[in-house]
């Protein structure tokens, strides 16, 4: 009788231990680390091990498996321009930071309003891109022109330029800031510029697309180039919001 009772107790302990291990294993699986591409080349796909994205070759970023939409809405990646804490002023004299634009796809270009050479063509390229976007896509897009000449391009000058070019309504936004903040943003988008006379600058001709999390997803370089790939990346970025 004692032998049977002892055997029963031992079996019970083994069963409880097995159940606990199973539960711990389940919890461990639930908390396992997964990895994803910061550019989301393959949508919401995650990987079990660290490495590089097979599409864009960028390093995969670890994320707790679970509600990825919660991560997207609350967290800012190291690659986001929302990490820039600089303050900018728009054409209406309102101050803002890039993080205030979170939730929209941002299409940016750097110009200066007194330019008579490349900038008018860059503005035309931006207008061409905007005109090719569908109405529903434009609801989640901001077309941003950032001044490289903040001393001349005051909010009043930017507003006048916007009105002269019929770019004073959504989705158009003109921004200017201090010279240091302008240089910082230029470094992020790989735009080089240099003052070559009291009124002229030499500068790169680059249009940049950021997703709704402020991460760069595409760049168009040159003047009057085919913008099909730019449109495609804007639409893809907007589609990932909805």
Steps between C-alpha positions, in 0.01 A plus 500: 500500500782739592681405179192582289446831679865596449481408133184710460671805657805461276283476189307810606823696547630392160169595334495844665864557403429402141201735486703788643779442247244495223352828620845658531583382150177653374582832668853490361362445151258788542787733604743383230691767314419547133673724248360726229627722220480873594402577139231228510601378155288188551218663694448364852724197449725416795801273532601262780869590489703823463657583166435717196186566300515283183357791299672825613788333695443723806556347845188345647370663820381295800144541617289314753262278308146612557309809402723666238242772437544612861876523446450704182269749668697552820868454420744690279781306337860618500462569127212746538529874438262538793811463715596850383382739770556815296220755476381621160265777389252454217368753249226600744745588776416188704778313680522121479732202523520216253340266752185714478464365146496138617227297334542646151737403221745787448643597161777755547728714285748775590480825300529877543237735364736745326656223291466547123669180382444155653234581761220588257557162336498325839174675583361383165607142584322524835187632332513217246521243780212663689280513190551129434388395849140394545274711720482226764879462505552876542290493817798336673782687327681826568708658223770694687737763362784576742693825450881494491501881526319576829634856517310596184219247516301642790152359569357804313719429197411131505129581519526740206692237300236237582219730387683605183542135403150386612656280768334657803258216579527134603723306447760778466717608793796743499753493784797706616717492811842605625809436290615227739165320486495533122847345473394217732198415286707529181743242640211259564378521140854511354451845345817704459474875454741790497458875459682608184391864493301739722177373341582157353562147628637188340301201626399137447174424320338228712138423584460273805206285609450418871237257627250590774761409763753746358723231349653564158363259241609651166694780333466648152810677376532733204283749315208403279559128560233231470304499827328162462709341777435799728124472448515126563686544829264775618196284426661202670579705809144639515352154451690374805320759716149387407 
